[in-house]
Amino acid sequence: MLKYAKISEEQTKKCDVGLGSNIAFYKSIGMTEMDVEQAYNGQWYVKGYAPLKPEPTDEEQKQKRAAAYQAEVDPITAHIQRLRDEEGEEEKIKELIEQRKQKVEEIKERYPYKGE
């Protein structure tokens, strides 16, 4: 994307970018029109030099899985437990157990570990 920018770190090609419309000001501080891109961390770089977002560590994935299990799986488990206190709810319990299994697999796919 063409923007008025000035390279601030020659080695990484990180740029300062003018985001407004005051072209005269940008030119006065040494910016020129160049092709830039915004990286995952919000910083601007010359197009083609933006760093890629690093892969999450297994520890980060473990924390994300734990939060997802708590938010998405635990309510299903609690529902199953409540239904077990009642008679004649075996079919609904089976459905919920299958739903819980699917949710666990979905979470594992969403937050995979490196070895999986």
C-alpha positions in Angstrom: 0.0 0.0 0.0 1.4 3.4 -1.0 1.9 5.7 2.0 4.3 8.5 2.9 7.0 6.9 5.0 10.6 7.0 6.1 12.7 4.0 7.0 13.6 4.3 10.7 15.6 1.0 11.0 17.6 0.3 7.9 18.4 -3.3 8.9 14.8 -4.4 9.4 13.3 -1.9 7.0 10.9 -0.7 9.7 9.2 2.6 8.8 7.6 5.6 10.3 4.4 6.1 8.3 2.2 9.2 7.8 -1.3 8.1 8.3 -3.1 11.4 7.7 -3.5 13.5 4.7 -0.9 16.3 5.4 1.4 15.4 2.5 3.3 18.7 2.7 4.2 18.0 6.3 5.3 14.4 5.6 7.5 15.6 2.8 9.0 18.3 5.1 10.2 15.7 7.6 11.8 13.6 4.9 9.1 11.1 4.1 8.6 9.8 0.6 5.8 7.8 -1.0 6.7 4.1 -0.8 5.1 0.7 -0.8 4.7 -0.4 2.9 2.8 -3.0 4.8 1.7 -3.4 8.4 3.0 -6.4 10.4 1.0 -8.5 12.9 2.3 -6.3 15.7 1.0 -3.0 14.2 4.5 -1.8 13.1 5.0 -0.7 9.5 7.7 -2.1 7.1 8.8 -1.7 3.5 6.6 -4.2 1.6 8.1 -7.7 1.8 10.0 -7.1 5.0 7.2 -7.4 7.7 8.0 -10.2 10.1 5.6 -13.1 10.3 3.7 -13.7 13.5 5.6 -16.4 15.5 3.9 -19.8 16.0 2.4 -20.0 19.5 4.4 -22.2 22.0 2.9 -25.3 23.5 2.6 -23.5 26.8 0.5 -20.7 25.2 -1.6 -23.3 23.4 -2.1 -25.2 26.7 -3.4 -22.0 28.3 -5.7 -21.3 25.4 -7.1 -24.8 25.5 -7.7 -24.6 29.3 -9.7 -21.4 28.8 -11.7 -22.9 25.9 -12.4 -26.1 27.9 -13.6 -24.0 30.8 -15.8 -21.8 28.7 -17.1 -24.4 26.2 -16.8 -27.9 27.6 -17.5 -27.4 31.4 -21.0 -26.1 30.8 -21.9 -29.2 28.9 -20.4 -31.4 31.6 -22.4 -29.5 34.2 -25.6 -30.0 32.2 -24.8 -33.8 32.0 -24.4 -33.9 35.7 -27.7 -32.2 36.3 -29.5 -34.6 34.0 -28.0 -37.6 35.8 -29.9 -36.5 38.9 -33.2 -37.0 36.9 -34.8 -40.2 35.7 -35.4 -40.9 32.0 -32.8 -38.5 30.6 -30.4 -41.1 29.2 -30.9 -40.1 25.5 -30.3 -36.5 26.2 -27.2 -37.4 28.3 -25.8 -39.5 25.4 -26.4 -36.6 23.0 -24.6 -34.2 25.3 -21.7 -36.6 25.8 -21.2 -36.8 22.0 -21.5 -33.0 21.8 -18.8 -32.7 24.5 -16.5 -35.1 22.6 -16.9 -33.1 19.4 -16.2 -29.8 21.3 -13.0 -31.2 22.8 -11.8 -32.3 19.3 -12.7 -28.9 17.9 -10.7 -27.2 20.6 -7.7 -29.5 20.0 -7.8 -28.5 16.3 -8.1 -24.8 17.1 -5.1 -24.9 19.5 -2.8 -27.6 18.3 0.5 -28.5 20.0 3.6 -28.6 17.8 3.9 -32.4 17.9 0.2 -33.1 17.0 
